[in-house]
Amino acid sequence: MSDIFTIQAVVRNDGGKGASRRLRREGLVPGIIYGGGKNPEMIAAAHNKLAQHLEHEAFYSSIVEVEVDGKKQRVVLKDLQRHPAKPFVLHFDLLRVAATDRIKMNVPLHFIGEESAPGIKAGGTVSRTLVDLEIICEAQDLPEYIEVDVSAMEVGDMLHLSDIKLPEDVEIVAMTHGDEHEHDELVVAMQAKAKAVDEEEAPEAEAETEEEPSSEEE
């Protein structure tokens, strides 16, 4: 894990839609911290600071430090509500975590080695069917992302969940349910480029069609 993200927050005592609207008018986002065997805490954080964190991909899959009235807690972002039409965050949920807590999180996939893949050199294209994975691991082992190496892929090759090299002590949630073959989803495929109409053959076909009437006239 790289730099720790820190959220500065304050306690909010009023709940309800009216109180939340007042906070938003003041440039604050209502949120809640829960879990860890403690009572939930209603909090609020500055919208501009939270929005800056949300611009970083790693923020969504990292252990975050939230400081509430001088007290720090380790948390992960579990839910985020955005305005459907405007660039505003309406609410956020944080889950308390200890280092050894086993947690489920979605982490992004980073595809590497595309430039050197034989399939790309042969004119193929990489088709990604997944962009992230739901994983389970101890909080201290939470990866910011998982790499998928496509550097050896030929045209026609496919990689499934079972082909992904995972960090130590990290599991894919889908592969822990029943028959792993049933849940072994396709992650990425190397496909041949779709053939366009052959530009050289098309005029010849047209020429042959045009020649037929003239031969009949003769």
C-alpha positions in Angstrom: 0.0 0.0 0.0 1.3 3.5 -0.9 0.6 6.7 0.9 -2.2 6.6 3.5 -5.3 8.7 2.5 -6.6 10.8 5.4 -10.2 12.1 5.8 -10.7 14.9 8.2 -14.2 14.7 9.6 -16.4 16.1 12.3 -19.3 14.5 14.3 -22.8 15.4 13.2 -25.6 15.1 15.6 -28.6 15.7 13.4 -29.8 13.0 11.0 -32.5 13.1 8.4 -32.8 14.6 4.9 -33.2 18.2 6.1 -30.0 18.1 8.1 -28.1 16.5 5.2 -29.3 19.2 2.9 -28.0 21.9 5.3 -24.6 20.2 5.5 -24.3 20.0 1.7 -25.2 23.7 1.4 -22.2 24.3 3.8 -19.9 22.3 1.5 -19.9 19.2 3.7 -20.8 15.6 2.8 -22.7 13.5 5.4 -21.2 10.1 6.1 -21.2 7.2 8.6 -18.6 5.0 10.2 -19.7 1.5 11.3 -18.4 -1.9 12.2 -15.4 -2.9 14.3 -17.7 -3.9 17.3 -18.4 -0.2 18.0 -21.5 2.0 17.6 -22.0 3.7 14.3 -20.8 7.3 14.1 -22.5 10.0 12.0 -19.8 12.3 10.5 -19.4 14.9 7.9 -16.3 15.8 5.7 -15.5 18.7 3.4 -16.7 17.9 -0.1 -13.7 19.4 -1.9 -11.2 17.3 0.0 -13.2 14.1 -0.4 -13.6 14.8 -4.1 -9.8 15.1 -4.4 -9.4 11.6 -2.8 -12.0 10.2 -5.1 -9.9 11.2 -8.2 -7.4 8.5 -7.1 -8.1 5.0 -8.2 -6.2 3.7 -5.1 -8.6 5.4 -2.7 -11.3 2.9 -3.5 -9.2 -0.1 -2.5 -7.0 1.2 0.3 -7.0 1.4 4.0 -8.0 4.9 4.8 -7.4 6.9 7.9 -10.3 9.0 9.1 -9.7 11.6 11.9 -12.8 12.6 13.8 -12.4 15.3 16.3 -8.7 14.4 16.8 -9.3 10.6 17.0 -7.9 8.4 14.2 -9.5 5.2 12.9 -8.6 2.9 10.1 -11.4 2.3 7.6 -12.2 1.3 4.0 -14.7 3.0 1.7 -17.7 0.7 1.4 -20.4 2.8 -0.3 -20.6 6.1 -2.1 -23.7 7.9 -3.3 -23.3 10.5 -6.0 -25.8 12.9 -7.5 -27.3 11.4 -10.6 -26.8 14.5 -12.7 -24.3 16.8 -10.9 -20.7 16.2 -9.8 -21.6 16.0 -6.2 -21.1 13.3 -3.5 -24.3 12.9 -1.5 -23.2 10.4 1.2 -20.4 8.0 2.0 -20.0 4.9 4.2 -16.8 3.8 6.0 -16.2 0.4 7.6 -13.8 0.2 10.5 -11.1 -2.4 10.0 -8.3 -3.9 12.0 -5.2 -5.3 10.4 -6.3 -8.9 10.7 -9.9 -8.4 9.8 -11.0 -10.4 6.7 -12.8 -8.0 4.3 -14.4 -8.1 0.9 -13.4 -5.4 -1.5 -13.5 -4.6 -5.2 -10.0 -3.9 -6.6 -9.2 -2.7 -10.1 -7.4 -4.9 -12.7 -4.3 -3.5 -14.4 -3.6 -5.2 -17.7 0.1 -5.2 -18.5 2.3 -6.4 -21.4 -0.1 -5.6 -24.1 2.5 -3.9 -26.4 4.7 -7.0 -26.4 1.9 -9.6 -26.8 2.3 -11.8 -29.9 -1.4 -11.5 -30.6 -1.1 -7.7 -30.8 1.9 -8.0 -33.2 -0.2 -10.3 -35.3 -3.0 -7.7 -35.6 -5.2 -8.8 -32.8 -6.9 -6.8 -30.1 -7.3 -7.2 -26.4 -10.9 -7.6 -25.3 -11.4 -7.0 -21.5 -14.6 -8.4 -20.0 -13.8 -7.5 -16.4 -12.3 -4.2 -15.0 -12.2 -5.2 -11.3 -12.5 -8.1 -9.0 -14.2 -8.7 -5.7 -11.6 -10.2 -3.4 -11.4 -11.4 0.2 -8.3 -11.0 2.3 -7.0 -9.6 5.6 -7.1 -5.8 5.7 -3.3 -5.6 6.0 -3.0 -7.6 2.7 -5.4 -5.5 0.7 -3.8 -4.8 -2.7 -4.5 -1.5 -4.5 -4.9 -3.4 -7.8 -4.2 -6.8 -9.3 -2.1 -7.2 -12.4 -3.2 -9.3 -15.4 -0.2 -10.1 -17.6 -1.3 -10.5 -21.3 2.3 -10.4 -22.7 2.2 -14.0 -23.8 -1.2 -14.1 -25.4 -1.7 -15.2 -29.0 -4.8 -14.5 -31.1 -7.5 -16.8 -29.8 -6.0 -17.0 -26.2 -8.2 -16.4 -23.2 -7.6 -15.8 -19.5 -10.1 -16.7 -16.9 -10.3 -16.0 -13.1 -8.3 -19.2 -12.4 -5.5 -17.9 -14.6 -5.0 -14.7 -12.6 -1.9 -14.6 -10.4 -3.0 -13.3 -7.0 -1.0 -11.8 -4.2 -0.4 -14.1 -1.2 -3.4 -14.7 1.0 -5.8 -13.1 -1.4 -8.8 -15.0 -2.8 -11.3 -14.1 -5.5 -14.8 -14.2 -4.0 -16.5 -15.8 -7.0 -14.1 -18.7 -6.9 -15.0 -19.5 -3.3 -18.6 -20.4 -4.2 -19.3 -24.1 -4.9 -17.8 -25.5 -8.1 -15.0 -23.1 -9.1 -15.2 -24.1 -12.7 -18.8 -22.9 -12.8 -17.7 -19.4 -11.6 -14.5 -19.2 -13.6 -15.4 -16.1 -15.5 -13.6 -14.9 -18.6 -11.3 -11.9 -17.8 -9.6 -11.1 -21.1 -9.4 -12.5 -24.6 -7.1 -11.8 -27.6 -9.3 -11.5 -30.6 -8.6 -11.2 -34.3 -9.6 -7.9 -35.7 -12.9 -8.1 -37.5 -12.4 -8.3 -41.3 -13.6 -5.2 -43.2 -14.7 -5.5 -46.8 -11.7 -6.2 -49.0 -11.1 -3.0 -50.8 -9.2 -4.7 -53.6 -11.8 -7.4 -54.3 -14.8 -5.0 -54.2 -13.9 -3.0 -57.4 -13.1 -6.3 -59.3 -16.5 -7.6 -58.4 -18.1 -4.4 -59.6 -16.1 -4.5 -62.8 -17.2 -8.0 -63.6 -20.8 -7.0 -63.1 -20.4 -4.1 -65.4 -18.8 -6.2 -68.1 -21.7 -8.6 -68.4 -24.1 -6.3 -70.2 -21.5 -5.2 -72.8 -20.7 -8.9 -73.7 -24.4 -9.5 -74.2 -24.6 -6.5 -76.6 -21.8 -8.0 -78.7 
